[in-house]
Amino acid sequence: MKPIHGEKAIDILKIDVEGAEWNVILQLIQSGMLKRVRQLALEIHFTDKSIHSIHEVKTRLKLLKILETEGGMVRFANRPTIRVYGELANFYSFTAFEMSFFNSRFTMHNV
């Protein structure tokens, strides 16, 4: 029997895939799977080797905005998780954040 997760509700979906979350978020949005997720917890990274331009940062921010606007996800918690020290500038900066959302559009009719 093949898995049918796409036809069932997911109570909590936790995504912590060390930089690959942006592809996962895009797939959740494009596939329509997001409407079946009651709560979403994800760790996002903004400073990694895959970012080569401000355009890529803007694209990532746009995905988060789409989660909230088109996806109906409401953020209820966020916090920085990874802190690095910049020796040249003598400061700490955050490179990852945990974000938690609930789906304001979730109904049992979605599943």
C-alpha positions in Angstrom: 0.0 0.0 0.0 1.5 3.4 -1.0 1.6 6.2 1.6 -1.2 8.7 1.4 0.1 11.5 3.6 -1.2 14.0 1.1 -4.8 13.0 1.8 -4.5 13.2 5.6 -4.1 16.1 8.0 -0.7 16.7 9.5 -1.0 18.0 13.0 2.6 19.3 13.3 5.2 19.5 10.5 8.7 20.2 11.8 11.3 21.2 9.2 14.9 21.4 10.2 17.0 20.4 7.1 20.0 22.8 7.5 19.5 25.1 4.6 17.3 23.0 2.3 14.2 24.3 4.0 13.7 26.9 1.2 13.1 24.1 -1.4 10.8 22.3 1.0 8.8 25.5 1.7 8.4 26.1 -2.1 7.2 22.5 -2.6 4.7 22.8 0.2 3.3 25.9 -1.4 3.3 24.6 -5.0 1.9 21.2 -4.1 -1.1 22.5 -2.0 0.1 20.3 0.8 0.3 23.3 3.2 -3.5 23.3 3.5 -3.3 20.0 5.2 -0.8 21.2 7.9 -2.3 22.5 11.2 1.0 23.7 12.6 4.3 24.4 11.0 7.6 24.6 12.9 10.7 25.4 10.9 14.3 26.4 11.2 15.4 28.9 8.6 18.9 29.9 7.6 19.8 33.2 5.9 23.5 33.1 5.9 24.8 30.0 4.0 27.0 29.3 1.0 24.0 29.2 -1.3 23.3 32.9 -1.0 25.2 34.9 -3.6 23.0 38.0 -4.0 20.5 40.2 -2.4 18.0 38.7 -4.9 18.3 35.3 -3.2 17.6 36.9 0.2 14.6 38.7 -1.2 13.3 35.4 -2.7 13.5 33.7 0.7 11.7 36.5 2.4 9.0 36.4 -0.3 8.5 32.7 0.4 7.9 33.5 4.1 5.4 36.2 3.1 3.6 33.7 0.8 3.3 31.3 3.7 1.5 34.0 5.6 -0.6 35.6 2.9 -1.5 32.9 0.4 -0.9 29.9 2.7 -2.9 31.3 5.7 -0.1 30.5 8.1 0.0 32.8 11.2 3.3 33.1 13.0 3.0 32.8 16.7 6.6 32.3 17.8 10.1 33.0 16.5 13.5 33.1 18.0 17.1 33.1 16.9 18.9 29.8 17.3 22.4 30.0 15.9 24.7 32.8 16.8 28.1 33.4 15.3 30.9 35.8 16.3 32.3 38.2 13.6 35.9 38.7 14.7 36.6 41.5 12.3 33.7 43.6 13.5 33.7 42.3 17.0 30.0 41.4 17.2 27.5 38.5 17.3 25.0 37.9 14.6 22.2 35.3 14.3 22.3 33.0 11.3 19.2 30.8 11.9 15.8 31.2 13.4 13.0 28.9 14.6 9.6 30.0 13.5 6.2 28.5 14.4 3.0 28.9 12.6 -0.6 27.8 12.8 -2.8 27.4 9.8 -5.7 29.9 10.1 -7.4 28.3 7.1 -7.3 24.7 8.3 -10.6 23.0 8.6 -11.6 19.3 8.7 -12.9 19.9 5.2 -9.4 20.3 4.0 -8.6 16.7 4.6 
